Amino acid sequence: MDVIHNFLLKKREQHAFSCAVYAFGNSTGILGSGVVGTLSWDGPAAHEGSLFDLASVTKPIVSLAIMKLFEAGELCLDDTISRFLPDYCHSDKAGITLFQLLTHTSGIPGQQPLFHFADTRDKLMRAVRQLPLRFKAGTSVEYTSQGFMILGDIIEAVTSQRLDRTMKELVLEPVGMNRTLFNPPAELRDSIAATEYCQWRNRIIQGEVHDENAVNLGGIAGHAGLFGTASDLSQLARTMLCKGETSKGTWLHAATVELMSRRHTPPNLLSRCLGWQGKDARHSPAGDLFSDEAYGHTGFTGTSIFMDPSLDRFAILLTNRVHPSRDNDSIASIRAIYHNLVCLAVS
């Protein structure tokens, strides 16, 4: 474990991030963990309970709510957007399925800075509806946050309540992720890793969501917005490795976990499971030693979670690599090496 700690300490000294909290283990629990650095470059020391803006790691966690509704008989993966959201009935997205949204095969373009002209939730979601499709649904793969914004709205339509409440009831509390939340209260600010100096907001962001589209969605969205800890993500990883079993009993059925974690996209395209990303043959954030069955997700702010059911292994790495600027792109190499070192530490 000293090798992992020293590696992350060196990267902090190279200004890859101001802080990192990590944990790794297997289905029985955490086997190693540690903390490096400070919550901001001039701030207090990070600790194991520090909160991080999880960014797109929100996506697979929100997808778990979809799978809970799937198990409850509220929906199936071939259901279309228009079944749940009438505003889409006469759009080019009416026939896009939940499966296509979850696997990023919907054709809805990603990485759209809609916040520049859509300054309210209603305006932003209207802008999502009006985005021209990049390709016919089901024919290719393009990573799209906008598709997961729609999934968040679908969850709200099915449950008739706001997404944050549903997430707490269906996912966070049952799994034991008691410190994972949207829109952390002001009193937690000093325990949260800082992210970017935001030109749009003219300040360093700390304690509020980094993703600008999520800001205009009120901080509660299907694609980003959750804050969490390494301990909470470790609890989630253990639950997935235990095929949906928690200390309180079955939370997800094993068949659902297997369906969700299986690759559903063709080998020549990006490896996508249901809400999760699979392990690509080359340039995977999971590194070189995790098996082909590994799956997980990364977040733009510098966060990641990966699990390997074949090796019974998980690895969590939470950093604030966008502090104070997103121009730092060393996180790709850092993630791969971190996962390699985890494999060597527990082999």
Residue pairs with C-beta under 8 A, 6 or more apart in sequence:
1 32
1 34
1 345
3 341
3 344
3 345
4 22
4 32
4 34
4 338
4 341
4 342
4 345
5 34
5 36
7 337
7 338
7 341
8 20
8 22
8 34
8 36
8 334
8 338
9 36
9 37
11 17
11 20
11 330
11 334
12 18
12 19
12 20
12 36
12 37
14 330
15 328
16 319
16 321
16 328
16 330
16 331
16 334
17 37
17 302
17 319
17 320
17 321
17 323
17 328
17 331
18 37
18 38
18 39
18 40
18 41
18 43
18 193
18 194
18 320
18 323
19 35
19 36
19 37
19 38
19 39
19 46
19 50
19 193
19 319
19 320
20 35
20 36
20 37
20 46
20 317
20 318
20 319
21 33
21 34
21 35
21 36
21 46
21 47
21 48
21 50
21 52
21 229
21 230
21 318
22 33
22 34
22 35
22 230
22 315
22 316
22 317
22 318
22 338
23 30
23 32
23 33
23 230
23 231
23 233
23 234
23 315
23 316
24 30
24 31
24 32
24 33
24 313
24 314
24 315
24 316
24 342
24 345
24 346
25 31
25 32
25 234
25 237
25 238
25 313
25 314
25 346
26 238
26 241
26 312
26 313
26 314
26 346
27 238
27 241
27 242
27 312
28 238
29 238
30 231
30 234
31 345
31 346
32 342
32 345
32 346
33 48
33 230
33 234
35 45
35 46
35 47
35 48
35 50
36 46
37 45
37 46
38 44
38 45
38 46
39 45
39 46
39 50
39 190
39 191
39 192
39 193
39 194
39 206
39 320
40 193
40 194
40 204
40 206
40 320
40 323
41 323
41 324
43 194
44 190
46 193
47 191
48 229
48 230
48 231
49 179
49 191
49 229
49 231
50 191
50 192
50 193
50 229
50 318
51 179
51 184
51 188
51 191
51 192
51 193
51 227
51 228
51 229
52 192
52 193
52 227
52 228
52 229
52 301
52 302
52 303
52 318
52 319
52 320
53 192
53 193
53 195
53 205
53 209
53 210
53 227
53 299
53 301
53 303
53 320
54 61
54 180
54 224
54 226
54 227
54 228
54 233
54 299
54 301
54 303
54 318
55 210
55 211
55 224
55 299
55 300
55 301
55 303
56 145
56 223
56 224
56 297
56 298
56 299
56 300
57 226
57 228
57 233
57 297
57 298
57 299
57 303
57 304
57 305
58 148
58 221
58 222
58 223
58 224
58 225
58 226
58 299
59 145
59 148
59 222
59 223
59 224
59 275
59 297
60 275
60 276
60 296
60 297
60 305
61 167
61 171
61 180
61 226
61 236
62 148
62 151
62 152
62 155
62 163
62 167
62 222
62 223
62 275
63 102
63 151
63 260
63 274
63 275
63 276
64 170
64 171
64 252
64 260
64 275
65 155
65 166
65 167
65 170
65 171
66 75
66 98
66 102
66 151
66 154
66 155
66 274
66 275
67 252
67 256
67 260
67 274
67 275
68 170
68 171
68 252
69 75
69 155
69 158
69 159
69 170
70 76
70 77
70 256
71 252
71 253
71 256
74 158
75 84
75 98
75 154
75 158
76 98
77 97
77 98
77 99
77 102
77 274
78 97
78 98
78 99
79 97
79 98
80 94
80 95
80 96
80 97
80 98
81 88
81 93
81 94
81 95
81 96
81 97
81 101
81 150
81 154
82 88
82 89
82 93
82 94
82 95
84 153
84 154
84 157
84 158
85 150
85 153
85 154
85 157
87 129
88 94
88 129
88 150
91 129
91 130
92 132
92 133
93 106
93 108
93 129
93 133
93 150
95 137
96 106
96 107
96 108
96 137
97 137
98 151
98 154
99 105
99 264
99 274
100 106
100 107
100 137
100 138
100 147
101 108
101 147
101 148
101 150
101 151
102 151
102 274
102 275
103 141
103 264
103 265
103 272
103 273
103 274
104 110
104 141
104 142
104 143
104 144
104 147
104 265
104 270
104 272
105 137
105 138
105 139
105 140
105 141
105 265
105 272
106 133
106 137
106 144
106 147
107 133
107 134
107 135
107 136
107 137
107 139
107 140
107 142
108 128
108 131
108 133
108 134
108 142
108 144
108 146
108 147
108 150
109 131
109 132
109 133
109 134
109 142
109 144
109 146
110 142
110 143
110 144
110 145
110 146
110 147
111 143
111 144
111 145
112 127
112 128
112 131
112 145
112 146
112 213
113 212
113 213
114 124
114 127
114 128
114 146
114 213
114 216
115 124
115 200
115 212
115 213
115 215
115 216
117 123
117 127
118 124
118 126
118 127
118 216
119 216
120 216
121 216
121 217
121 218
123 216
124 149
124 213
124 216
124 217
125 149
125 153
125 217
128 146
128 149
128 150
131 146
134 140
134 142
135 142
140 269
141 265
141 269
141 270
141 272
143 270
145 211
145 213
145 223
145 224
146 223
147 223
148 221
148 222
148 223
149 213
149 217
149 221
149 222
149 223
150 222
151 222
152 163
152 220
152 221
152 222
152 223
153 222
155 163
155 166
155 222
156 162
156 163
156 166
159 166
162 220
163 182
163 220
163 221
163 222
164 181
164 182
164 183
164 220
167 182
167 226
168 181
171 177
172 178
172 180
172 181
174 246
174 248
174 251
175 235
175 236
175 239
175 246
175 251
176 232
176 235
176 246
176 247
177 228
177 232
177 233
177 235
177 236
178 232
179 228
179 229
179 231
179 232
180 226
180 227
180 228
180 229
180 232
181 226
181 227
181 228
182 209
182 219
182 220
182 225
182 226
182 227
183 208
183 209
183 218
183 219
183 220
183 225
184 192
184 207
184 227
186 207
188 207
189 206
189 207
192 206
192 207
192 227
193 206
193 318
193 319
193 320
193 323
194 204
194 205
194 206
194 320
194 323
194 324
195 204
195 205
195 206
195 210
195 301
195 320
195 322
195 323
196 204
196 205
196 210
196 322
196 323
196 324
196 325
196 326
197 203
197 204
197 205
197 324
197 325
198 204
198 205
198 210
198 212
200 212
201 215
204 323
204 324
208 215
208 219
209 215
209 219
209 224
209 225
210 224
210 300
210 301
210 322
211 221
211 223
211 224
211 225
211 300
213 221
213 223
213 224
214 220
214 221
214 223
214 224
214 225
217 225
219 225
224 299
224 300
229 318
230 316
230 318
233 305
233 316
233 318
234 314
234 316
236 305
237 305
237 307
237 314
237 316
238 314
239 245
239 246
239 251
239 252
240 257
240 261
240 307
240 309
240 314
241 307
241 309
241 312
241 313
241 314
243 252
243 254
243 257
243 258
244 250
244 251
244 252
244 253
244 254
244 256
244 257
245 251
259 274
260 273
260 274
260 275
260 276
261 273
261 274
261 276
261 293
261 295
261 307
261 309
262 273
262 274
263 271
263 272
263 273
263 278
263 295
264 272
264 273
264 274
265 271
265 272
265 278
270 277
270 280
271 277
271 278
271 279
271 280
272 278
273 295
275 297
276 295
276 296
276 297
277 295
277 296
277 297
277 298
278 294
278 295
279 286
279 290
279 291
279 292
279 293
279 294
279 295
283 332
283 336
284 290
284 294
284 336
285 296
285 298
285 304
285 306
285 332
285 335
285 336
285 339
286 294
286 296
286 306
286 308
286 315
286 335
286 336
286 339
287 335
287 336
287 337
287 338
287 339
287 340
287 343
288 336
288 340
289 339
289 340
289 343
289 344
290 306
290 308
290 311
290 313
290 339
290 343
291 308
291 310
291 311
292 310
293 308
293 309
293 310
294 306
294 307
294 308
294 310
294 311
295 306
295 307
296 304
296 305
296 306
296 307
297 304
297 305
298 304
298 335
300 322
300 326
301 319
301 320
301 321
301 322
302 318
302 319
302 320
302 321
302 322
302 331
303 317
303 318
303 319
304 315
304 316
304 317
304 318
304 335
305 314
305 315
305 316
306 314
306 315
306 339
307 313
307 314
308 314
311 343
313 342
313 343
313 346
315 338
315 339
315 342
317 334
317 335
317 338
319 331
319 334
321 328
321 330
321 331
321 334
322 328
